[in-house]
């Protein structure tokens, strides 16, 4: 169908066009529109022995405009006991969902119905974006381990994860050792800590690697490395202890 006079008003969210044909119309959205994520962090927000954490995603495919200093490309939601609460972006089409706790899969579906698709369908999106799809069982095992740590550690993505192979995952961790006023776990703290990547001290950043469904190992894998981190040397006792 031929259309002319196409225009979009971002304030009213109104799409206008002219056509000499009548019939069913559909607006289609790329299922990978928000992918890939350029960065992500998880930080505890419930204080010492708390039960909530905030996940922040930097979605490269979303608009970069800002509201109240928060870019639209930054998606934040708080995870609690069986619920997910959307905190940003503050877009008109998401207004009825902001601050509303929902069960995880119900939340993802509700966001998708408003144009915010956060979960790709799988292999198709990975191939289009040139990403490596991880083995499902290994990914589930890593997520389970990360959930156990998220009450006491801040975590962030590793730039080496995509080169680690389909059965290996890497991420960065920093233990929260200072819980004054609920803990220094705000977004500014997280950004500063994972940018500096201190190798020692209270705010040091550890890089862990999980291979398959086995346990995790520590690796020399800072984002500032010029090349991918090598696997630990398990041929000596010292190497095993270091990992």
Secondary structure by P-SEA (a helix, b strand, c coil): cccccccccccccccccccccccbbbbbbcccccccccbbbbbbcccccccbbbbbbbcccccccccccccccbbbbbbcccbbbbcccccccccccccccccaaaaaaaaaaaccccccccaaaaaaaccccccaaaaaaaaaaaaaacccbbbbbbccccccccccccbbbbbbccccccccccaaaaaaaaaaccccccbbbbbbbbcccbbbbbccccccccccccccccccaaaaaac
